[in-house]
């Protein structure tokens, strides 16, 4: 087993909220650990201080618990109402008192999981008021509570974002809305959350598209809406620099739902948009596994493409149901899929400001509070196990060697000359004719490589 660095020093954890059955934080128990009545949960693979490729496991994975699915979604669906019946969902109570209670439970979950980060939308943490001023003040008051709890527990903010999609004012989009007053309102809302994220020392800020797309071209001016969206993002970047915010601005690609077509369809589309608006050096992507699937890609494809384009930032680790065509946001449970995703992330140098956010929600029949603990703990353990497999794949070096060999010709005289601009089309035609070049195809060895990957499991 790899050696471990001394554990990081953090303040003493807060007392439990009384909401969960579990009272003590989960600990690493080792791969042979089996749950029992005395110790129902424990990490078999997640060992925060274990060194993996020169970094602590916690620092490689940078786990974050999302506020919205965990504490806001009530378990409803288009055919049925709330199933979770959390205390802070009760009608008739003081909304701010419920928001504070929700924060207490949230930080208790972070404590039990030993999760180093969390993420939020503004509407997740505080209720909307009668005016934007009141709404923003509600967010600020909960932000003050967060600041105290973060100082007491050592939990950090991976990223914050504004909810620009739930209220009916955003039914035709926020930045891309046909009404400039909606654009202005959204800008004011983002300003508040970006500034709060900066004050809480958040490491990123996410621009989640929500309804930035269209349902029919009959009432949509594409050129105008794309220009609006580009200007909005430039305004955010300008304000980031004015604040001195050192974090990364992220966009989360999503192909559809709730709109028919969204402008941030996938990584390639986002990159083209950023280039068109001079933002490719300013904004990176937050890639979600489920969104990749809905766009017709694999998770590792979106990660690898973002790295190749220089815009990889962070990920949301959830999965979709391959039999359903919408965003089911399920906790990860596919070890090979997660291992391949982490392999590509590590190959690209790992996370910097980004991390692994569980943008996942319980199934609506998982109604016990402890289901929140179990779902996150098992997902964290799966990702830790996947990380160790990815480490093996990298340390072994066989995959990288096969890749180098396949493209080795491009490191030779001819390949360097072509890519270096020293060969014209006429030069290449003359070379082929002079040397009677007749290339012979070589095997891509796909099955052998797939077998090699399977051997690591």
Secondary structure, 3 states (H helix, E strand, C coil): CCCECCCCCCCCCCCCCCCCCCCCCCCECCCCCCCCCCCCCCECCCCCCEEECCEEHHHHHCEEEEHHHHHCCCCCECCECCCCCCHHHCCCCCHHHHHHHHHHHHHHHHHHHCCCEEEEEHHHHCCCCCCHHHHHHHHHHHHHHHHHHHHHHCCEEEEEECCCCCCHHHCCCCCCCCCHHHHHHHHHHHHHHHHHHHHCCCCEEEEECCCCEECCHHHCCHHHHHHHHHHHHHHHHHHHHHHCCCCEEEEECCCCCCCCEECCCCHHHHHHHHHHCCCCCCEEEEEEHHHHHHCCCCHHHHHHHHHHHCCEEEEECCECCCCCCCCCCECCCCHHHHHHHHHHHHHCCCCCCCCEEECCCCCCCCCCCHHHHHHHHHHHHHHHHHHHHHHHHHHHCHHHHHHHHHCHHHHCHHHHHHHCCCCCHHHHHHHHHHCCCCCCCCCCCHHHHHHHHHHCC
